[in-house]
């Protein structure tokens, strides 16, 4: 079996695990929705890059716009330590709907560290830990997220990835396991440095009095701008 076929088989296996696990998720209520986004990124220098993303999230069984926001971030690799580690910071600004169907501002800043390594010619494994601070009208909220991912580069025009993510949130002076998220995404190259991605995500609340399960379709369009030439 070729390395490409092996990579695709592994992605299918992990996707099946997510779908089977998703069928066993239980909550007080279940919602279906759609996340759409468009992003642009560029390498500023050899070790520094930026990214901007606009996203709209539809919920209540696709019937309403639940939130809309923009993420602006910077990422930097650490060649002095290792090429496998990258640190980043992101600012999120936008609006979201409350349970009373009113709009409230979204103001979030986060920082993360990601480690990524190649398993084979076609496969890579990554792990990211992110801390986020959300400012609200009645205070603030903190969370820590741990995400693992298996990336498959089947060809130069097709990619696939499987993600799992655990959320830990603060309650008074303690932290507790609050959410679990799993996602599978397939990306197709539409033209030079442009990618269209489609996927499925399931998320469940944990350790809460009124837990829910969310099923989301993912659609995104990403543009990678050619890196700037460094003048000598």
C-alpha positions as CSV (number, residue, x, y, z in Angstrom):
1,X,0.0,0.0,0.0
2,X,1.4,3.4,-1.0
3,X,2.0,6.1,1.6
4,X,-0.9,8.2,0.2
5,X,-3.4,5.4,0.4
6,X,-2.2,4.6,4.0
7,X,-2.7,8.3,5.0
8,X,-6.2,8.3,3.5
9,X,-7.1,5.1,5.3
10,X,-6.0,6.6,8.6
11,X,-8.0,9.7,8.1
12,X,-11.1,7.7,7.3
13,X,-10.5,5.6,10.4
14,X,-10.3,8.7,12.7
15,X,-13.3,10.2,10.9
16,X,-15.3,7.0,11.6
17,X,-14.4,7.1,15.2
18,X,-15.6,10.7,15.5
19,X,-18.9,9.9,13.8
20,X,-19.5,6.9,16.0
21,X,-18.6,8.8,19.1
22,X,-20.9,11.7,18.0
23,X,-23.8,9.3,17.7
24,X,-23.4,8.4,21.4
25,X,-23.3,12.0,22.6
26,X,-26.2,12.9,24.8
27,X,-27.4,16.3,26.1
28,X,-30.4,18.1,27.4
29,X,-30.8,19.6,23.9
30,X,-29.2,19.4,20.5
31,X,-28.6,22.1,17.9
32,X,-27.4,22.1,14.3
33,X,-25.7,24.9,12.5
34,X,-23.2,26.2,10.0
35,X,-19.8,28.0,10.5
36,X,-18.6,30.0,7.5
37,X,-15.3,31.9,7.3
38,X,-12.8,33.5,5.0
39,X,-9.2,34.1,5.9
40,X,-6.0,35.6,4.6
41,X,-2.4,34.9,5.7
42,X,1.1,35.9,4.8
43,X,4.6,35.3,5.9
44,X,6.1,38.6,7.0
45,X,9.6,37.1,7.4
46,X,11.1,33.7,7.6
47,X,9.8,33.1,11.1
48,X,6.9,35.6,11.5
49,X,3.4,35.5,9.8
50,X,0.1,37.2,10.2
51,X,-3.5,36.0,9.7
52,X,-6.9,37.7,9.5
53,X,-10.2,35.8,9.5
54,X,-13.8,36.8,9.3
55,X,-16.3,34.3,10.5
56,X,-20.1,34.0,10.7
57,X,-21.8,31.2,12.8
58,X,-25.4,30.1,12.3
59,X,-27.2,28.2,15.0
60,X,-30.8,27.3,16.1
61,X,-31.0,24.7,13.4
62,X,-29.5,27.0,10.7
63,X,-32.3,29.6,11.4
64,X,-30.4,32.6,12.9
65,X,-27.0,34.3,12.9
66,X,-25.5,33.5,16.3
67,X,-22.3,35.4,16.1
68,X,-20.0,37.3,13.7
69,X,-16.5,38.3,14.4
70,X,-13.0,39.0,13.1
71,X,-9.8,37.3,14.3
72,X,-6.4,39.1,13.8
73,X,-3.3,37.3,14.8
74,X,0.5,37.0,14.7
75,X,2.5,33.7,14.7
76,X,6.2,33.2,15.2
77,X,8.3,30.0,15.0
78,X,11.2,29.5,17.3
79,X,14.2,28.3,15.2
80,X,16.6,29.0,18.1
81,X,14.8,26.2,20.0
82,X,13.2,24.0,17.3
83,X,11.3,24.3,14.0
84,X,8.5,22.2,15.4
85,X,7.2,24.9,17.9
86,X,5.2,28.0,17.0
87,X,3.7,30.6,19.3
88,X,0.9,33.0,18.4
89,X,-1.5,35.6,19.8
90,X,-4.9,36.5,18.4
91,X,-7.4,39.3,19.0
92,X,-11.1,38.6,18.4
93,X,-13.7,41.4,18.0
94,X,-17.3,41.0,16.9
95,X,-20.9,40.4,18.1
96,X,-22.9,37.5,19.4
97,X,-26.5,36.8,20.5
98,X,-27.5,36.2,24.1
99,X,-30.2,33.8,25.3
100,X,-32.6,36.8,25.1
101,X,-31.8,37.2,21.4
102,X,-30.0,40.5,22.0
103,X,-26.6,41.4,20.6
104,X,-23.5,41.7,22.9
105,X,-19.9,42.5,22.0
106,X,-17.3,39.8,21.6
107,X,-13.8,40.8,22.9
108,X,-11.3,38.0,23.3
109,X,-7.5,37.8,23.4
110,X,-5.7,34.5,23.3
111,X,-2.2,33.1,23.2
112,X,-1.1,29.7,22.1
113,X,1.8,27.4,21.6
114,X,1.7,24.7,18.9
115,X,4.0,21.7,18.4
116,X,3.9,19.9,15.0
117,X,6.0,17.1,13.7
118,X,6.0,14.8,10.7
119,X,5.1,11.2,11.1
120,X,5.7,10.2,7.5
121,X,5.9,11.9,4.1
122,X,2.1,12.4,4.1
123,X,1.2,12.6,7.8
124,X,1.9,15.1,10.5
125,X,0.8,15.3,14.2
126,X,0.3,18.5,16.1
127,X,-0.7,19.6,19.6
128,X,-1.7,23.1,20.6
129,X,-2.5,24.6,24.0
130,X,-4.3,27.9,24.1
131,X,-5.2,30.3,26.9
132,X,-8.1,32.7,26.2
133,X,-9.4,35.7,28.1
134,X,-12.9,36.9,27.2
135,X,-14.1,40.3,28.4
136,X,-17.8,40.6,29.2
137,X,-20.1,43.4,30.3
138,X,-20.5,41.6,33.7
139,X,-16.9,40.5,34.1
140,X,-14.6,38.2,32.3
141,X,-14.2,34.5,31.4
142,X,-11.0,32.4,31.1
143,X,-10.5,29.1,29.4
144,X,-7.7,26.7,28.4
145,X,-8.0,24.6,25.3
146,X,-5.9,21.5,24.4
147,X,-6.1,20.5,20.7
148,X,-4.5,17.5,19.0
149,X,-4.7,17.0,15.2
150,X,-3.7,14.5,12.6
151,X,-2.9,16.1,9.2
152,X,-2.8,14.4,5.9
153,X,-1.3,15.9,2.7
154,X,-2.7,13.4,0.2
155,X,-1.5,15.5,-2.7
156,X,-0.5,19.0,-3.5
157,X,-4.1,19.9,-4.2
158,X,-5.9,17.9,-1.4
159,X,-5.5,17.9,2.4
160,X,-7.4,16.4,5.3
161,X,-7.3,16.8,9.0
162,X,-8.9,15.4,12.1
163,X,-9.0,17.5,15.3
164,X,-10.0,16.8,18.9
165,X,-10.1,19.5,21.5
166,X,-10.7,19.7,25.3
167,X,-11.8,22.8,27.1
168,X,-11.1,23.7,30.7
169,X,-12.9,26.7,32.2
170,X,-12.6,28.6,35.5
171,X,-15.3,28.5,38.1
172,X,-14.6,30.6,41.2
173,X,-11.1,29.5,42.1
174,X,-11.2,26.1,40.4
175,X,-10.9,24.8,36.9
176,X,-13.2,22.1,35.4
177,X,-13.5,20.1,32.2
178,X,-16.3,21.9,30.4
179,X,-16.4,21.0,26.7
180,X,-15.3,18.4,24.2
181,X,-15.0,19.1,20.4
182,X,-14.1,16.9,17.5
183,X,-13.8,18.0,13.8
184,X,-12.9,16.5,10.4
185,X,-12.0,18.9,7.6
186,X,-11.2,18.3,3.9
187,X,-9.4,21.0,2.0
188,X,-9.2,21.4,-1.8
189,X,-6.9,23.7,-3.7
190,X,-8.9,25.9,-6.0
191,X,-6.1,27.9,-7.5
192,X,-2.6,29.0,-6.6
193,X,-2.4,29.6,-2.8
194,X,-6.2,29.4,-2.4
195,X,-8.0,26.7,-0.6
196,X,-11.7,25.7,0.0
197,X,-12.4,23.6,3.1
198,X,-15.5,21.6,4.1
199,X,-16.0,19.7,7.3
200,X,-18.1,18.5,10.2
201,X,-17.8,19.2,13.9
202,X,-19.5,17.9,17.0
203,X,-19.2,19.6,20.4
204,X,-20.6,18.6,23.8
205,X,-20.7,20.4,27.1
206,X,-19.5,18.5,30.2
207,X,-20.1,18.9,33.9
208,X,-22.9,21.5,33.5
209,X,-26.5,21.4,34.7
210,X,-28.0,21.9,31.2
211,X,-25.5,20.3,28.8
212,X,-26.0,20.6,25.0
213,X,-24.7,18.9,21.9
214,X,-23.9,21.0,18.8
215,X,-23.4,19.6,15.3
216,X,-21.8,22.1,12.9
217,X,-21.0,22.1,9.1
218,X,-17.8,23.9,8.3
219,X,-17.2,25.9,5.1
220,X,-14.2,28.2,4.7
221,X,-12.1,29.8,2.0
222,X,-8.4,30.6,2.7
223,X,-6.0,32.7,0.8
224,X,-2.2,32.5,1.3
225,X,-0.4,35.6,0.1
226,X,3.0,35.1,-1.4
227,X,5.7,35.8,1.2
228,X,7.4,39.2,1.0
229,X,10.9,39.3,-0.5
230,X,13.5,40.5,2.0
231,X,15.5,43.3,0.5
232,X,19.3,42.8,0.8
